[in-house]
């Protein structure tokens, strides 16, 4: 999975454990500010096109920051990075298609099946399974699920859940290789190029005038930097410090942060279910972060009289 030669691999800074949730909150805040900008694009642009603009802008910003061409890349490294980018961008495309058809809260709750599955399959402690249950219930309370929704939208949300699980699994391997942010830059740019015909041709057929409007590109740049470049780059930092299961649980901070940001910035009152959901998410993260008690080492077995007398006994 290495994209860069071992001699040129950048050193990784490991986050202290107490700072990991804080980094997640910063990433979530950036993501939701970017999402607020994206609302202005949905009036004139197809959901898949908004996701492509987000990917393209993020790719440009990350390439300018990381300048990955300074390192030596292998064909396999480029292919892995491109695959990571395609999974990430496809996840955004199908999620945007989902929220264009079903309520946001319902789409978020369904999408979280992906991280919950990763956390469940990756857990080895009973308390981790308890944390998964708490997170699942908390997200449902935060999201406000509606059952009477369009089946096609549900299908897109399920696809987003599968791709989100893939993002965690592949992203962890890329991060562990030591070149996660460079691979993210290459992957987002490659995905934007490879998916352009699939996404842009339908947009041109529906309304090509959006591409002649500077507002489209300016908003797309803002959405890409805030909703993709910043949070995904921070994800790579977090993934070097925690395992896949813990990372999947930490993702529950996203809807909780969105609810708090809405209450503070938009004066949106938190309902009792939302407050309960936030409390369950915080409890789940606390439970998952508790250290595992290590069993006391057993004292060495006493040697037999014959072995005590034998100086050559191993």
C-alpha angles and dihedrals in degrees: 000000000000114000096182129050115261093246093056101040112126119239117254126229111217116217119234109248096245092058098054097086089045091055089050091053091051090050092047093049091052091047095053094045086055090048089055089057090049091061089073091057096052091070093065106016135063115253093243090051091053089053090050092050088050091052095045093049091046091049093052093046094047093047090051090050102040100031091201093183088080089075129067112256130196125215090248091051091053091047092051092048091048091049090050090050094048091051090049097047093042088053089057094045096053092043091054089048088051096051089047087064108028135033115284094237093054092048091050092050092050092044090055089066085084098059091038090055091050092048092048096048092043097049124102101174130074090230090058090057089049089051090052091053091048091049093049093051092043093052092049090052091047095046099047098220120221118202100197098075139132112279093220090057090050089052091054090048091051089050088052090052091053092048092047089056088050090050090056095046097045093037091055092053091048091048092049089053087066099239102080100133093046090049089048091054094049092041097051092047093046092047091050090053096043095045096042096094092048094050106030101046092064090046091051090050092051101039122340094178092084090074091058091056112092088206090067092057095042093051090043090054091051093048092047096050097041101035101036117010098049101038096040092048089051089048089061090053092050093045090060089057103042139035126255094259094052091045090052090053092047089058087074086076088073099074090036091054091046090055093049093046090051091051095048103036101030100030090238110161116232113235124223092257090050092050089048090049092052090048092051092048091050091047091050093051090048092050093048092049095055110113119247114246108241115222115247112259114256115245114251115267113256115256119247117250090253093054092047089057095046110083091190096057111123 
